[in-house]
Amino acid sequence: MALRDLLDGLAIPILQAPMVGASPPEMALAVSRAGGMGSLAAGAMAPDQIGPEIERLRAATDAPFGVNLLMAPAARPDASTIDAALARLAPWYAELGVPTPAHPNSFAPDFEAQLAAVVQAAPPVASFTFGVLSAAQIEALHRAGTWVVGTATTVAEARAWALAGADGICAQGFEAGGHRGYFLAEPEASLVGTMALTALILDAVDLPVIAAGGIMNGAGVAAALALGASAVQMGTAFLLAGQTGVSAPWRAAIETAADDATLLTRAFTGRYARGIENRFMRELRPVEDEVPAYPVQNRLTQPLRAAAAQAGEPDMISLWAGQGVRLARPGDAGEMVRVWWREAQDAAGRLSARTSA
Ligand SMILES: Cc1cc2nc3c(=O)[nH]c(=O)nc-3n(C[C@H](O)[C@H](O)[C@H](O)COP(=O)(O)O)c2cc1C
């Protein structure tokens, strides 16, 4: 069996995107149980949390599921960088009435230790974002019985994953919500749309492609499959699901989003990500090139974002969402997947009628 067979064998070829801060394990479970494939967003988890979470999912379902890690570079910023970044953030902390944090001891969980935990727990699928694993790391996952999916925003990144031995590519188009997965070219050179990116990667590498970005309903699912994708990965479309992890002000921003609500920013985390524009994004835009790179800025704004969520203040939260956000609907995550698949079948029927006429 290959990853392609696993994807072809899904009753519903819809993957729930792993979304740190937005997709708790209950969402993954609901999607896998419905016949799609859920993903555990393990990017922000401590290494020793990962194994038990994977075991919990495995105990709850026989269906396949994925686990996602973010390949954050090890960060050792000097004290003056942190001082400057905290000084820039101090007025925002003050506005919320929260003390500006002290210098953190660490900026992100240790990736090597997270990876070791995933290898040990051996989930059916593991996906990776912000970088490319070495051939040896992929071999270790294969020996454990885990298929490897690499996130790519360009053809070059897809080729790098193929060369390292990945089993599939998640093609992340420009439309996608949350962090951009770029790691080879500059972010501005990694802004290909889902339709072009999926077609280009399918042409360039002999691996199954999972299309992600801007897919909000069954017609979008059908479109991606018609392009040749083996499955789709949807994130923003799940943000209003009953199982969502988004805070109340984030949810309200999604519910009231305008047609063209989202923009890319690196102000919150030091890495470009797409979210609903708010005051923090607007006011930091002139200096966003100066904030320290991910994961440092991410760590320094964490207490601000947590306090803002608690206070119901949407202007200081990273309101990650994709370009299709206005089409997000509430519902049970499992039922949503079933409805989208019925819509996709209807769309395929209409397409077939149109193309055979
Ligand atoms: C709130 C949010 C959080 C995300 N977190 C992650 C993550 O932890 N790991 C990851 O690989 N992708 C993450 N993504 C990106 C998704 O994997 C996917 O590329 C994207 O949701 C697809 O586009 P769509 O949002 O238009 O469906 C996130 C997306 C959103 C909206």
The ligand as an SDF file (V2000), in Angstrom:
LIG
                    3D

 31 33  0  0  0  0  0  0  0  0999 V2000
   -6.4110   29.0080   11.7700 C   0  0  0  0  0  0  0  0  0  0  0  0
   -5.4610   28.2530   10.9020 C   0  0  0  0  0  0  0  0  0  0  0  0
   -4.3890   27.5850   11.4830 C   0  0  0  0  0  0  0  0  0  0  0  0
   -3.5060   26.8430   10.6900 C   0  0  0  0  0  0  0  0  0  0  0  0
   -2.5090   26.1280   11.2930 N   0  0  0  0  0  0  0  0  0  0  0  0
   -1.7460   25.2940   10.5430 C   0  0  0  0  0  0  0  0  0  0  0  0
   -0.8360   24.3900   11.1540 C   0  0  0  0  0  0  0  0  0  0  0  0
   -0.7240   24.3030   12.3800 O   0  0  0  0  0  0  0  0  0  0  0  0
   -0.0820   23.5920   10.3300 N   0  0  0  0  0  0  0  0  0  0  0  0
   -0.2130   23.6160    8.9720 C   0  0  0  0  0  0  0  0  0  0  0  0
    0.4710   22.8750    8.2790 O   0  0  0  0  0  0  0  0  0  0  0  0
   -1.0960   24.4550    8.3730 N   0  0  0  0  0  0  0  0  0  0  0  0
   -1.8590   25.2620    9.1230 C   0  0  0  0  0  0  0  0  0  0  0  0
   -2.7950   26.0670    8.5010 N   0  0  0  0  0  0  0  0  0  0  0  0
   -2.8960   26.0430    7.0330 C   0  0  0  0  0  0  0  0  0  0  0  0
   -3.7430   24.8570    6.5690 C   0  0  0  0  0  0  0  0  0  0  0  0
   -3.0030   23.6610    6.6890 O   0  0  0  0  0  0  0  0  0  0  0  0
   -4.1740   24.9710    5.0880 C   0  0  0  0  0  0  0  0  0  0  0  0
   -3.0640   25.2110    4.2730 O   0  0  0  0  0  0  0  0  0  0  0  0
   -5.1840   26.0550    4.8470 C   0  0  0  0  0  0  0  0  0  0  0  0
   -6.1430   26.0970    5.8780 O   0  0  0  0  0  0  0  0  0  0  0  0
   -5.8990   25.8180    3.5300 C   0  0  0  0  0  0  0  0  0  0  0  0
   -6.5730   26.9510    3.0980 O   0  0  0  0  0  0  0  0  0  0  0  0
   -8.0640   27.3580    3.5660 P   0  0  0  0  0  0  0  0  0  0  0  0
   -7.8840   27.8920    4.9510 O   0  0  0  0  0  0  0  0  0  0  0  0
   -8.4660   28.3780    2.5820 O   0  0  0  0  0  0  0  0  0  0  0  0
   -8.8860   26.1050    3.5590 O   0  0  0  0  0  0  0  0  0  0  0  0
   -3.6870   26.8090    9.2800 C   0  0  0  0  0  0  0  0  0  0  0  0
   -4.7760   27.4850    8.7130 C   0  0  0  0  0  0  0  0  0  0  0  0
   -5.6590   28.1890    9.4950 C   0  0  0  0  0  0  0  0  0  0  0  0
   -6.8370   28.8690    8.8380 C   0  0  0  0  0  0  0  0  0  0  0  0
  1  2  1  0
  2  3  1  0
  2 30  2  0
  3  4  2  0
  4  5  1  0
  4 28  1  0
  5  6  2  0
  6  7  1  0
  6 13  1  0
  7  8  2  0
  7  9  1  0
  9 10  1  0
 10 11  2  0
 10 12  1  0
 12 13  2  0
 13 14  1  0
 14 15  1  0
 14 28  1  0
 15 16  1  0
 16 17  1  0
 16 18  1  0
 18 19  1  0
 18 20  1  0
 20 21  1  0
 20 22  1  0
 22 23  1  0
 23 24  1  0
 24 25  2  0
 24 26  1  0
 24 27  1  0
 28 29  2  0
 29 30  1  0
 30 31  1  0
M  END
$$$$
